[in-house]
Amino acid sequence: MAFYTRSTVYPPSRRNVKGKGAMKKDHRTNGEMWINIMRSWGGFSRGAYFNENLTIGEFVGQVVRDVSTEEGFQYFQEGWYVEVQSRRKALDSDDHVMMLNERFNGAERVTAKVFNEYGDAMTYTFGQGWH
């Protein structure tokens, strides 16, 4: 599995906007917005804060790095990959032009999916492995 190396193109945002409350749309704390990350292989989600000035490529790299530390990834096989999707379309890990705040406004959900070398979606069951 290839890991993304971060190269910041834009300075991090420090903007504070109260919006509708923490973990809600328009809310920023020191430039950070809340995004929920659904893990399709496990049927659960966890959220995290991401700086609004990250590029889409940097965001995808951080999501992949985050989910790859979870149970099951020690059994990840050659040719498998994680795809980060928004509104059922893959986000481009090579997009270093569009910033996160141009695509998201906070409190959205993205989905991380694992695919095998044949493009089939994989699920993980604790004790049984990937299938």
KEKOLSE-58605 format. One record per residue: y, x, z of N, C-alpha, C in turn; residue number from 1. Coordinates in Angstrom, 3 decimals. Layout:
% KEKOLSE-58605
(gunu (Y, X, Z), (Y, X, Z), (Y, X, Z), NUM)
...
***
This chain:
% KEKOLSE-58605
(gunu (-1.165, 0.847, 0.000), (0.000, 0.000, 0.000), (1.229, 0.893, 0.000), 1)
(gunu (2.118, 0.633, -0.909), (3.331, 1.426, -1.013), (4.381, 0.897, -0.054), 2)
(gunu (4.990, 1.790, 0.697), (6.037, 1.389, 1.613), (7.380, 1.691, 0.991), 3)
(gunu (8.327, 0.873, 1.277), (9.663, 0.956, 0.728), (10.494, 1.965, 1.509), 4)
(gunu (11.220, 2.796, 0.812), (12.138, 3.710, 1.482), (13.541, 3.142, 1.348), 5)
(gunu (14.265, 3.096, 2.433), (15.566, 2.458, 2.461), (16.655, 3.414, 2.040), 6)
(gunu (17.500, 2.948, 1.137), (18.693, 3.693, 0.769), (19.848, 2.696, 0.748), 7)
(gunu (20.666, 2.712, 1.771), (21.736, 1.747, 1.907), (22.798, 1.974, 0.851), 8)
(gunu (23.107, 0.906, 0.133), (24.134, 0.964, -0.886), (25.463, 0.476, -0.318), 9)
(gunu (25.411, -0.535, 0.533), (26.608, -1.146, 1.096), (26.686, -0.863, 2.595), 10)
(gunu (27.896, -0.739, 3.118), (28.002, -0.554, 4.571), (27.582, -1.839, 5.284), 11)
(gunu (26.976, -1.716, 6.465), (26.565, -2.905, 7.204), (27.772, -3.758, 7.581), 12)
(gunu (27.573, -5.058, 7.564), (28.629, -5.988, 7.945), (28.765, -6.010, 9.466), 13)
(gunu (29.954, -6.214, 9.938), (30.226, -6.346, 11.374), (30.876, -7.703, 11.660), 14)
(gunu (30.827, -8.600, 10.682), (31.504, -9.892, 10.762), (30.890, -10.781, 11.835), 15)
(gunu (31.737, -11.439, 12.587), (31.294, -12.411, 13.584), (31.815, -13.787, 13.186), 16)
(gunu (30.897, -14.700, 12.919), (31.232, -16.072, 12.595), (30.351, -16.944, 13.454), 17)
(gunu (30.930, -17.818, 14.201), (30.124, -18.626, 15.118), (29.321, -19.694, 14.402), 18)
(gunu (29.812, -20.235, 13.314), (29.034, -21.225, 12.565), (28.567, -22.367, 13.441), 19)
(gunu (27.343, -22.797, 13.246), (26.790, -23.940, 13.966), (25.945, -23.519, 15.159), 20)
(gunu (25.869, -22.261, 15.486), (25.084, -21.774, 16.606), (24.080, -20.735, 16.167), 21)
(gunu (23.564, -19.964, 17.126), (22.598, -18.907, 16.816), (21.406, -19.491, 16.073), 22)
(gunu (20.910, -18.754, 15.111), (19.765, -19.127, 14.289), (20.031, -20.363, 13.436), 23)
(gunu (21.296, -20.629, 13.129), (21.698, -21.756, 12.279), (22.450, -21.224, 11.069), 24)
(gunu (22.623, -22.078, 10.068), (23.368, -21.696, 8.871), (24.782, -21.248, 9.229), 25)
(gunu (25.289, -20.301, 8.487), (26.643, -19.755, 8.612), (26.861, -18.883, 9.839), 26)
(gunu (25.941, -18.817, 10.770), (26.142, -18.031, 11.987), (25.925, -16.545, 11.695), 27)
(gunu (26.844, -15.724, 12.184), (26.708, -14.273, 12.089), (27.074, -13.676, 13.434), 28)
(gunu (26.294, -12.734, 13.868), (26.624, -11.946, 15.043), (26.585, -10.498, 14.606), 29)
(gunu (27.740, -9.870, 14.574), (27.856, -8.488, 14.122), (27.285, -8.312, 12.718), 30)
(gunu (27.467, -9.328, 11.873), (27.010, -9.278, 10.489), (25.555, -9.644, 10.280), 31)
(gunu (24.859, -10.008, 11.350), (23.430, -10.308, 11.257), (23.196, -11.813, 11.088), 32)
(gunu (22.322, -12.193, 10.155), (21.937, -13.589, 9.958), (20.444, -13.748, 10.250), 33)
(gunu (20.062, -14.920, 10.707), (18.677, -15.222, 11.073), (17.925, -15.744, 9.858), 34)
(gunu (16.737, -15.178, 9.583), (15.865, -15.665, 8.508), (14.449, -15.757, 9.057), 35)
(gunu (13.795, -16.896, 8.826), (12.404, -17.102, 9.239), (11.475, -16.554, 8.168), 36)
(gunu (10.434, -15.852, 8.598), (9.467, -15.269, 7.666), (8.117, -15.928, 7.908), 37)
(gunu (7.692, -16.764, 6.969), (6.399, -17.445, 7.038), (5.319, -16.493, 6.544), 38)
(gunu (4.255, -16.358, 7.328), (3.111, -15.540, 6.918), (2.072, -16.491, 6.333), 39)
(gunu (1.908, -16.499, 5.027), (1.011, -17.466, 4.377), (-0.445, -17.248, 4.767), 40)
(gunu (-0.824, -16.020, 5.083), (-2.222, -15.728, 5.404), (-2.597, -16.190, 6.803), 41)
(gunu (-1.623, -16.443, 7.647), (-1.933, -16.822, 9.019), (-1.427, -18.203, 9.397), 42)
(gunu (-0.581, -18.792, 8.563), (-0.063, -20.116, 8.835), (0.968, -20.174, 9.954), 43)
(gunu (1.703, -19.097, 10.186), (2.728, -19.094, 11.225), (3.954, -18.353, 10.720), 44)
(gunu (5.049, -18.506, 11.436), (6.261, -17.789, 11.049), (6.912, -17.160, 12.273), 45)
(gunu (7.670, -16.124, 12.003), (8.509, -15.464, 13.004), (9.824, -15.157, 12.319), 46)
(gunu (10.884, -15.300, 13.052), (12.180, -15.019, 12.479), (12.694, -13.659, 12.904), 47)
(gunu (13.740, -13.226, 12.222), (14.373, -11.953, 12.546), (15.806, -11.981, 12.039), 48)
(gunu (16.619, -11.096, 12.591), (17.992, -10.944, 12.131), (18.053, -9.848, 11.079), 49)
(gunu (18.820, -10.106, 10.022), (19.025, -9.148, 8.936), (20.508, -9.076, 8.636), 50)
(gunu (21.021, -7.865, 8.363), (22.426, -7.712, 8.046), (22.730, -8.359, 6.712), 51)
(gunu (23.830, -9.090, 6.641), (24.174, -9.833, 5.437), (24.505, -8.928, 4.249), 52)
(gunu (24.792, -7.657, 4.469), (25.113, -6.743, 3.380), (23.908, -5.956, 2.866), 53)
(gunu (22.705, -6.274, 3.334), (21.516, -5.657, 2.734), (21.374, -6.150, 1.306), 54)
(gunu (20.863, -5.309, 0.446), (20.533, -5.790, -0.893), (19.206, -6.542, -0.797), 55)
(gunu (18.894, -7.317, -1.829), (17.627, -8.059, -1.853), (16.458, -7.076, -1.780), 56)
(gunu (16.555, -5.953, -2.462), (15.494, -4.939, -2.426), (15.295, -4.371, -1.030), 57)
(gunu (16.392, -4.099, -0.323), (16.295, -3.594, 1.045), (15.690, -4.644, 1.969), 58)
(gunu (16.091, -5.892, 1.777), (15.547, -7.000, 2.578), (14.041, -7.126, 2.372), 59)
(gunu (13.590, -7.112, 1.127), (12.154, -7.205, 0.833), (11.416, -6.041, 1.491), 60)
(gunu (11.971, -4.842, 1.400), (11.348, -3.675, 2.029), (11.211, -3.829, 3.530), 61)
(gunu (12.247, -4.364, 4.186), (12.179, -4.558, 5.631), (11.159, -5.624, 6.008), 62)
(gunu (11.078, -6.705, 5.226), (10.091, -7.761, 5.503), (8.675, -7.214, 5.341), 63)
(gunu (8.415, -6.490, 4.267), (7.080, -5.920, 4.028), (6.718, -4.945, 5.145), 64)
(gunu (7.649, -4.107, 5.531), (7.394, -3.154, 6.613), (7.087, -3.881, 7.920), 65)
(gunu (7.804, -4.973, 8.197), (7.596, -5.749, 9.421), (6.220, -6.409, 9.438), 66)
(gunu (5.857, -7.111, 8.384), (4.580, -7.840, 8.396), (3.385, -6.898, 8.303), 67)
(gunu (3.568, -5.710, 7.757), (2.438, -4.789, 7.600), (2.020, -4.124, 8.911), 68)
(gunu (2.731, -4.404, 9.993), (2.337, -3.868, 11.299), (1.459, -4.854, 12.073), 69)
(gunu (1.163, -5.997, 11.474), (0.417, -7.039, 12.172), (-1.090, -6.860, 12.028), 70)
(gunu (-1.816, -7.615, 12.845), (-3.283, -7.608, 12.820), (-3.791, -7.878, 11.412), 71)
(gunu (-4.768, -7.107, 10.989), (-5.391, -7.283, 9.684), (-4.964, -6.276, 8.646), 72)
(gunu (-3.757, -5.729, 8.808), (-3.268, -4.804, 7.790), (-3.936, -3.439, 7.867), 73)
(gunu (-4.651, -3.165, 8.955), (-5.415, -1.926, 9.003), (-6.594, -2.000, 8.035), 74)
(gunu (-6.926, -3.212, 7.563), (-8.014, -3.402, 6.597), (-7.493, -3.628, 5.182), 75)
(gunu (-6.205, -3.404, 4.970), (-5.594, -3.586, 3.650), (-6.266, -2.658, 2.655), 76)
(gunu (-6.593, -3.156, 1.480), (-7.336, -2.364, 0.497), (-6.462, -1.952, -0.678), 77)
(gunu (-6.946, -0.962, -1.383), (-6.257, -0.429, -2.566), (-6.021, -1.548, -3.584), 78)
(gunu (-4.800, -1.632, -4.078), (-4.467, -2.627, -5.089), (-3.897, -3.921, -4.521), 79)
(gunu (-4.022, -4.139, -3.216), (-3.454, -5.336, -2.601), (-1.953, -5.132, -2.409), 80)
(gunu (-1.210, -6.228, -2.383), (0.237, -6.120, -2.205), (0.787, -7.351, -1.494), 81)
(gunu (1.966, -7.175, -0.906), (2.673, -8.259, -0.232), (3.830, -8.673, -1.139), 82)
(gunu (3.939, -9.978, -1.355), (5.034, -10.523, -2.153), (5.890, -11.395, -1.247), 83)
(gunu (7.194, -11.212, -1.302), (8.130, -12.012, -0.509), (8.752, -13.033, -1.450), 84)
(gunu (8.618, -14.313, -1.081), (9.082, -15.399, -1.943), (10.142, -16.239, -1.253), 85)
(gunu (11.060, -16.739, -2.059), (12.059, -17.691, -1.608), (12.053, -18.838, -2.604), 86)
(gunu (11.876, -20.030, -2.097), (11.799, -21.219, -2.951), (10.729, -21.061, -4.027), 87)
(gunu (9.591, -20.504, -3.606), (8.388, -20.313, -4.436), (8.557, -19.330, -5.586), 88)
(gunu (9.595, -18.503, -5.533), (9.798, -17.469, -6.545), (9.893, -16.129, -5.838), 89)
(gunu (9.248, -15.130, -6.411), (9.229, -13.792, -5.808), (10.615, -13.168, -5.825), 90)
(gunu (10.970, -12.533, -4.719), (12.201, -11.760, -4.648), (11.920, -10.378, -5.220), 91)
(gunu (12.831, -9.853, -5.994), (12.652, -8.578, -6.680), (12.917, -7.410, -5.735), 92)
(gunu (11.889, -6.627, -5.467), (12.043, -5.480, -4.564), (12.876, -4.365, -5.190), 93)
(gunu (13.155, -4.452, -6.480), (13.974, -3.440, -7.153), (15.417, -3.894, -7.337), 94)
(gunu (15.775, -5.058, -6.801), (17.138, -5.571, -6.931), (18.025, -4.931, -5.877), 95)
(gunu (18.796, -3.932, -6.293), (19.700, -3.244, -5.372), (21.154, -3.547, -5.718), 96)
(gunu (21.376, -4.718, -6.332), (22.723, -5.144, -6.684), (23.117, -6.379, -5.881), 97)
(gunu (22.289, -7.428, -5.943), (22.596, -8.661, -5.220), (22.415, -8.450, -3.724), 98)
(gunu (23.423, -8.884, -2.963), (23.352, -8.762, -1.511), (22.740, -10.017, -0.899), 99)
(gunu (22.226, -9.862, 0.294), (21.551, -10.948, 0.999), (22.471, -12.150, 1.174), 100)
(gunu (23.744, -11.919, 1.482), (24.660, -13.043, 1.707), (25.024, -13.780, 0.427), 101)
(gunu (24.684, -13.242, -0.734), (24.889, -13.942, -1.996), (23.749, -14.914, -2.277), 102)
(gunu (22.602, -14.660, -1.682), (21.416, -15.493, -1.913), (21.125, -16.425, -0.737), 103)
(gunu (21.382, -15.963, 0.487), (21.058, -16.722, 1.694), (22.312, -16.934, 2.541), 104)
(gunu (22.271, -17.983, 3.353), (23.380, -18.282, 4.242), (22.933, -18.287, 5.701), 105)
(gunu (21.726, -17.825, 5.953), (21.180, -17.816, 7.305), (20.347, -19.054, 7.565), 106)
(gunu (19.358, -18.917, 8.421), (18.450, -19.993, 8.831), (17.527, -20.461, 7.712), 107)
(gunu (17.430, -19.729, 6.607), (16.473, -20.078, 5.568), (15.100, -19.525, 5.906), 108)
(gunu (14.110, -19.910, 5.111), (12.756, -19.423, 5.311), (12.290, -18.736, 4.035), 109)
(gunu (11.727, -17.550, 4.197), (11.046, -16.873, 3.094), (9.566, -16.825, 3.454), 110)
(gunu (8.733, -16.651, 2.448), (7.291, -16.604, 2.662), (6.755, -15.257, 2.211), 111)
(gunu (5.982, -14.618, 3.086), (5.299, -13.371, 2.733), (3.859, -13.743, 2.397), 112)
(gunu (3.413, -13.341, 1.212), (2.056, -13.644, 0.771), (1.335, -12.353, 0.412), 113)
(gunu (0.045, -12.316, 0.711), (-0.783, -11.157, 0.373), (-1.646, -11.532, -0.824), 114)
(gunu (-1.673, -10.652, -1.822), (-2.490, -10.850, -3.009), (-3.426, -9.664, -3.179), 115)
(gunu (-4.624, -9.931, -3.674), (-5.555, -8.843, -3.963), (-5.260, -8.264, -5.337), 116)
(gunu (-6.061, -7.305, -5.753), (-5.817, -6.619, -7.028), (-5.958, -7.532, -8.239), 117)
(gunu (-6.577, -8.707, -8.066), (-6.745, -9.665, -9.162), (-5.660, -10.738, -9.149), 118)
(gunu (-4.738, -10.687, -8.198), (-3.666, -11.669, -8.104), (-4.036, -12.919, -7.328), 119)
(gunu (-5.174, -12.897, -6.612), (-5.587, -14.039, -5.800), (-4.948, -13.940, -4.421), 120)
(gunu (-4.424, -15.069, -3.927), (-3.822, -15.105, -2.590), (-4.914, -14.917, -1.540), 121)
(gunu (-4.608, -14.127, -0.529), (-5.565, -13.814, 0.525), (-5.120, -14.464, 1.835), 122)
(gunu (-6.099, -14.800, 2.683), (-5.818, -15.266, 4.039), (-6.557, -14.366, 5.011), 123)
(gunu (-6.094, -14.354, 6.250), (-6.718, -13.506, 7.261), (-7.132, -14.369, 8.440), 124)
(gunu (-8.369, -14.212, 8.863), (-8.877, -14.894, 10.046), (-9.307, -13.825, 11.037), 125)
(gunu (-8.753, -13.896, 12.250), (-9.078, -12.918, 13.268), (-10.595, -12.917, 13.522), 126)
(gunu (-11.184, -11.748, 13.494), (-12.630, -11.607, 13.717), (-13.449, -11.709, 12.454), 127)
(gunu (-12.880, -12.290, 11.396), (-13.613, -12.435, 10.136), (-13.025, -11.601, 8.999), 128)
(gunu (-11.751, -11.223, 9.150), (-11.102, -10.377, 8.145), (-10.423, -11.170, 7.038), 129)
(gunu (-10.119, -10.464, 5.962), (-9.460, -11.048, 4.795), (-10.470, -11.750, 3.921), 130)
(gunu (-10.073, -12.884, 3.403), (-10.929, -13.618, 2.450), (-10.077, -14.434, 1.519), 131)
***
